[in-house]
Amino acid sequence: MIKITVGVLALQGAFHEHVVLLKKAAASLVSQQVSSSHWDFLEVRNSQELERCDALVLPGGESTAISLVAARSNLLEPLRDFVKVHRKPTWGTCAGLILLAESANRTKKGGQELIGGLDVRVNRNHFGRQTESFQAALELPFLNSLGEQQSPFPAVFIRAPVVEKILPHQEGVQVDELQRDETVVAPARQAENETARKAMSHDVEVLASLPGRAARLASGGNAVCADEETGDIVAVRQGNVFGTSFHPELTGDERIHSWWLRQVEDSLKQL
């Protein structure tokens, strides 16, 4: 049995809801004998707590506020090291996805700092104001690895970003993105060793898209059903860094949390 400590960044946003679902998911995995690990969950507010973590969740909330508090708490650089130097498993939801992107637009320079780790450009607040929040039933094929037929996931979108562009992988800064107006780019960091480099894929994998019809209905605040139309990218993975535009932590449905914990466990077993 191995002990795995999963941290949830607890500076602002829906961190408590993540902790609740992570505990529920871990208990389910252990009871079903899918996982033999001992799981601990920790709210992270400083670099000492971050050092205890094997994996990390960046919650939904206000990305600018989270980055500002992280900087003032001397936590921003340790977060960058955690994700980009040590390459530990990390998942960002909504604001967390913005923070993990290598580039974010609709952002005035100096108004938002990024951690990076995903070679994507995100469009912040793609769906508009909080009053235009909505829910969509999404087909998530990656959940099929849980071993049973999966029903659509009730994805909650609140002032959500989308992945606007998959960027070419670069070891340094995304130089072309620096030339864009109202765009902020994450600073470069290098993986510390070969093990860390192996945890980082050069390719970004698209795991889910919001169907076009659902996107058009978003402004009405309606719950909508997914179909086969091509739409906005709302879930991506690059190596052991994972990001979702929506808020699984607000649904009470622990399936994505269960899937991610299994990814974390598999990643750590390979070390």
URJOHU-V870360 format. One record per helix or strand of 3 or more residues. SS is the DSSP state (@ for helix, = for strand). FROM is the first residue (numbers start at 1). LEN is the number of residues. Records with the same first field share a line. If there is no record, write none. Layout:
SS=FROM-LEN ; FROM-LEN
//
This chain:
==3-7 ; 38-7 ; 55-4 ; 89-5 ; 101-5 ; 118-6 ; 134-5 ; 153-5 ; 162-5 ; 183-3 ; 205-6 ; 223-3 ; 232-7 ; 241-4
@=15-17 ; 47-5 ; 63-10 ; 76-10 ; 95-6 ; 130-3 ; 141-6 ; 175-4 ; 194-5 ; 212-9 ; 248-3 ; 255-15
//
